[in-house]
Amino acid sequence: MIVKLTVFVLIAAVWSAVSIRGLRGRGQNKEAALYGGIMGISVALGCLFIARVNLPSFILPSQMLFEPVGKLLLGK
């Protein structure tokens, strides 16, 4: 398990570093920062999935966030 996680993180880190270096070389610093953040979150979630950690459902927080917005838009 530890070997799988280590290999996954190393491959993702190398891939991200190469991609970010390419973006920064073209002067796209904001895009590089956004890409790095998204990849960081993806690697963290990927590690949790590889380790078979049960994560809570995303449906309830999404519903609590978007239901008032929907009601406001519909005028109810």
Secondary structure, 3 states (H helix, E strand, C coil): CHHHHHHHHHHHHHHHHHHHHHHHHCCCHHHHHHHHHHHHHHHHHHHHHHCCCCCCCCHHHHHHHHHHHHHHHHCC
